[in-house]
């Protein structure tokens, strides 16, 4: 139904564009002025009529000059209406249809992303990371897959603000994932399961594989982790706010 309506709008637009030359406004004035001239019966037309009636007994307009003039005025105004009101109406409706398709696309993209990681999931991952300085492999993989999926061209938002907010969120997420990949390690060592636990620099944590002397070095890494996760949390909230403002979700 929507496709047939779009085809109808396209055809109407093309028909109007054929009837809408660049000089349409001048042509409108010419038609209207000619009609008004007939209705007011100017001197030159009266003289021509007298001459024709005397020589060949023929009148150009006879008694229908007012009717012809009115018809020309109406024709000119209708022509102007077609070239302005109706044309703009068609363009606006096409624009509305395009915007609706863009919004439907962005809504579907968000739903697919939200199914991968939603707000409660992000909060749980951060809570575990902040209290235990650790993350499970499945969570790390899930966040990494989200970056890959959201970066694909087919999953790009069309709304410019959403696109920018998403890119900011992905940049923050990539920064945290890079830090985890570099500074986290499996601990306890030799875990016999696929979803093993990764801890922040266990070789520097005195409660794990490190010593008290390693405390300052470990503290620097903890602050980096907290800063990266705080930045990611802010960018995620800004992204969700932008989604709500643009898609009302």
NORURPE-V274389 format. One record per residue. N is the residue number from 1. RES is the residue in three letters. PHI is phi as a letter, one per 20 degrees, with the letter a starting at -180 (none if undefined). OMEGA is omega in radians with two decimals (* if undefined). NEAR is the number of other C-alpha atoms within 10 Angstrom. Layout:
N RES PHI OMEGA NEAR
N RES PHI OMEGA NEAR
This chain:
1 UNK none 3.13 6
2 UNK f -3.13 8
3 UNK f -3.14 9
4 UNK f 3.10 9
5 UNK f 3.10 13
6 UNK f 3.10 16
7 UNK f 3.12 13
8 UNK f 3.12 12
9 UNK f -3.14 18
10 UNK f -3.13 14
11 UNK f 3.11 13
12 UNK f 3.13 16
13 UNK f -3.11 19
14 UNK f 3.12 12
15 UNK f 3.14 12
16 UNK f 3.14 17
17 UNK f 3.07 14
18 UNK f -3.13 9
19 UNK e -3.00 13
20 UNK d 3.09 17
21 UNK f -3.09 11
22 UNK f -3.11 9
23 UNK e -3.03 8
24 UNK f -3.11 15
25 UNK f 3.10 15
26 UNK f 3.13 10
27 UNK f 3.09 15
28 UNK f 3.13 21
29 UNK f -3.13 15
30 UNK f -3.14 15
31 UNK f -3.10 20
32 UNK f -3.13 21
33 UNK f 3.10 16
34 UNK f 3.11 18
35 UNK f 3.11 24
36 UNK f 3.12 20
37 UNK f 3.10 19
38 UNK f -3.12 22
39 UNK f -3.13 19
40 UNK e 3.10 13
41 UNK l -3.09 15
42 UNK f -3.08 11
43 UNK f -3.09 10
44 UNK f 3.13 9
45 UNK f 3.10 16
46 UNK f -3.14 14
47 UNK f 3.13 11
48 UNK f 3.12 13
49 UNK f 3.13 17
50 UNK f -3.12 15
51 UNK f -3.13 14
52 UNK f -3.13 14
53 UNK f 3.14 14
54 UNK f -3.01 11
55 UNK e -3.02 8
56 UNK c 3.14 8
57 UNK l -3.12 10
58 UNK c 3.10 13
59 UNK d -3.12 15
60 UNK f -3.05 14
61 UNK d -3.07 15
62 UNK l -3.11 10
63 UNK d -3.05 9
64 UNK d -3.09 12
65 UNK f 3.12 19
66 UNK f 3.13 18
67 UNK f 3.12 14
68 UNK f 3.12 17
69 UNK f 3.13 22
70 UNK f 3.13 19
71 UNK f 3.12 18
72 UNK f 3.12 23
73 UNK f 3.13 24
74 UNK f 3.12 15
75 UNK f 3.13 16
76 UNK f 3.14 23
77 UNK f 3.09 16
78 UNK f 3.10 14
79 UNK f 3.11 19
80 UNK f 3.13 18
81 UNK f 3.13 14
82 UNK f -3.07 17
83 UNK f 3.13 19
84 UNK d -3.03 14
85 UNK f -3.07 11
86 UNK f -3.13 15
87 UNK f 3.12 20
88 UNK f 3.10 14
89 UNK f -3.14 14
90 UNK f -3.14 19
91 UNK f 3.13 15
92 UNK f -3.14 12
93 UNK f 3.08 15
94 UNK f 3.10 18
95 UNK f 3.10 12
96 UNK f -3.14 12
97 UNK f 3.13 16
98 UNK f 3.13 13
99 UNK f 3.11 14
100 UNK f 3.11 12
101 UNK f 3.11 12
102 UNK f -3.14 15
103 UNK f 3.10 17
104 UNK f 3.11 13
105 UNK f -3.11 17
106 UNK f 3.11 22
107 UNK f 3.14 18
108 UNK f 3.11 14
109 UNK f -3.13 17
110 UNK f -3.12 21
111 UNK f 3.13 12
112 UNK f 3.10 14
113 UNK f -3.11 16
114 UNK f 3.08 14
115 UNK f -3.13 8
116 UNK f 3.06 14
117 UNK b 3.10 14
118 UNK d -3.04 12
119 UNK f 3.11 12
120 UNK g -3.14 9
121 UNK f 3.13 13
122 UNK g -3.13 15
123 UNK f 3.14 12
124 UNK f 3.13 11
125 UNK f 3.13 15
126 UNK f -3.12 20
127 UNK f 3.13 13
128 UNK f -3.12 13
129 UNK f -3.08 19
130 UNK f -3.10 15
131 UNK e -3.07 8
132 UNK c -3.11 11
133 UNK l -3.06 19
134 UNK b 3.07 23
135 UNK b 3.11 23
136 UNK e -3.09 17
137 UNK g 3.14 15
138 UNK g 3.12 13
139 UNK f 3.10 16
140 UNK f -3.14 18
141 UNK f -3.14 13
142 UNK f 3.11 12
143 UNK f 3.12 20
144 UNK f 3.11 16
145 UNK f 3.10 13
146 UNK f 3.13 17
147 UNK f -3.13 19
148 UNK f -3.11 10
149 UNK f -3.10 16
150 UNK f -3.13 19
151 UNK e 3.13 14
152 UNK f -3.07 9
153 UNK f -3.12 8
154 UNK f -3.12 10
155 UNK d 3.10 16
156 UNK e 3.06 18
157 UNK f 3.12 23
158 UNK e 3.06 14
159 UNK f -3.01 16
160 UNK f -3.13 9
161 UNK f 3.11 15
162 UNK f 3.14 24
163 UNK f -3.13 16
164 UNK f 3.13 14
165 UNK f 3.11 21
166 UNK f 3.13 23
167 UNK f 3.10 19
168 UNK f 3.11 17
169 UNK f -3.14 23
170 UNK f 3.12 23
171 UNK f 3.11 15
172 UNK f -3.14 21
173 UNK f 3.11 23
174 UNK f 3.12 17
175 UNK f 3.12 16
176 UNK f 3.14 23
177 UNK f 3.09 20
178 UNK f 3.12 13
179 UNK f 3.13 16
180 UNK f -3.13 19
181 UNK f -3.09 13
182 UNK e -2.95 11
183 UNK d -3.14 15
184 UNK e 3.12 20
185 UNK b 3.12 18
186 UNK g 3.07 18
187 UNK b -0.11 18
188 UNK g -3.11 13
189 UNK f 3.07 12
190 UNK m 3.12 8
191 UNK f -3.07 11
192 UNK e 3.08 7
193 UNK b -3.08 7
194 UNK f -3.14 9
195 UNK e -3.07 14
196 UNK e -3.09 17
197 UNK e 3.08 19
198 UNK d -3.09 23
199 UNK d 3.13 22
200 UNK f 3.05 26
201 UNK k -3.10 23
202 UNK f -3.14 22
203 UNK f 3.12 17
204 UNK d -3.11 20
205 UNK e -3.08 21
206 UNK f 3.10 14
207 UNK e -3.13 10
208 UNK c -3.09 14
209 UNK d -3.08 13
210 UNK d -3.14 15
211 UNK c -3.13 12
212 UNK f -3.13 11
213 UNK f -3.14 11
214 UNK e -3.07 13
215 UNK g -3.14 13
216 UNK g 3.12 12
217 UNK f -3.14 12
218 UNK f 3.13 20
219 UNK f 3.09 13
220 UNK f 3.14 10
221 UNK f 3.11 16
222 UNK f 3.13 16
223 UNK f 3.09 11
224 UNK f 3.13 14
225 UNK f -3.13 20
226 UNK f 3.12 16
227 UNK f -3.14 13
228 UNK f -3.14 18
229 UNK f 3.09 20
230 UNK f 3.10 15
231 UNK f 3.12 16
232 UNK f 3.14 23
233 UNK f 3.12 19
234 UNK f -3.11 13
235 UNK f 3.09 21
236 UNK f 3.13 21
237 UNK f 3.09 14
238 UNK f 3.11 17
239 UNK f 3.13 22
240 UNK f 3.09 21
241 UNK f 3.11 16
242 UNK f 3.08 19
243 UNK f -3.13 20
244 UNK f -3.10 12
245 UNK f -3.07 12
246 UNK e -3.06 15
247 UNK d 3.14 15
248 UNK l 3.11 9
249 UNK d * 12
